[in-house]
Amino acid sequence: MRELAAQFLALAEKQGAPTPLMIGHRVMGNSLLHAGNIAECRAHFDRAIALYNPDQHRSLATRLAKT
């Protein structure tokens, strides 16, 4: 799962757009969390939160909160 998360994040970084980056960091954070890498997952979750813009991403909040 971590490999897929890394691929997703790499593609998001290549695009450079905030929304895919935010989701990419969240996906990577979830992957690391399930693997028990708490410190690493926290860094990715913190980055995802920093990229979150309520005006721009409000519709994603309910979709992403369930995963």
C-alpha positions as CSV (number, residue, x, y, z in Angstrom):
1,M,0.0,0.0,0.0
2,R,2.9,2.4,0.8
3,E,4.2,2.0,-2.8
4,L,0.9,3.0,-4.3
5,A,0.6,5.9,-1.9
6,A,4.1,7.0,-2.9
7,Q,3.2,6.8,-6.6
8,F,0.1,8.9,-6.0
9,L,2.0,11.5,-4.0
10,A,4.8,11.6,-6.7
11,L,2.1,12.2,-9.4
12,A,0.5,14.9,-7.3
13,E,3.9,16.6,-6.7
14,K,4.5,16.5,-10.5
15,Q,1.2,18.3,-11.1
16,G,2.0,20.8,-8.3
17,A,-1.7,21.7,-7.8
18,P,-2.8,22.0,-4.1
19,T,-5.8,19.6,-4.2
20,P,-3.9,16.6,-5.5
21,L,-1.0,17.4,-3.2
22,M,-3.3,17.6,-0.2
23,I,-4.9,14.2,-1.1
24,G,-1.5,12.7,-1.8
25,H,-0.2,13.6,1.6
26,R,-3.4,12.3,3.2
27,V,-3.1,9.0,1.3
28,M,0.6,8.7,2.3
29,G,-0.3,9.6,5.9
30,N,-2.9,6.9,6.0
31,S,-0.5,4.3,4.6
32,L,2.2,5.2,7.1
33,L,-0.3,5.2,10.0
34,H,-1.5,1.7,9.2
35,A,2.2,0.6,9.0
36,G,2.8,2.0,12.4
37,N,5.1,4.9,11.3
38,I,3.5,7.5,13.5
39,A,6.1,10.2,13.2
40,E,6.2,10.0,9.4
41,C,2.5,9.8,9.1
42,R,2.1,13.0,11.3
43,A,4.4,14.9,8.9
44,H,2.2,14.0,5.9
45,F,-1.1,14.7,7.8
46,D,0.4,18.1,8.9
47,R,1.2,18.9,5.3
48,A,-2.2,17.9,4.1
49,I,-3.8,20.1,6.7
50,A,-1.6,23.0,5.7
51,L,-2.7,22.7,2.1
52,Y,-6.4,22.6,3.0
53,N,-8.3,25.7,2.0
54,P,-11.9,25.7,3.4
55,D,-13.3,27.8,0.5
56,Q,-11.6,25.6,-2.2
57,H,-11.9,22.2,-0.6
58,R,-15.1,22.3,1.4
59,S,-16.8,19.7,-0.8
60,L,-14.0,17.3,-0.3
61,A,-14.3,17.4,3.5
62,T,-17.3,15.0,3.7
63,R,-15.9,12.7,1.1
64,L,-12.4,12.4,2.6
65,A,-13.5,12.3,6.2
66,K,-14.9,8.8,5.7
67,T,-11.7,7.1,4.5
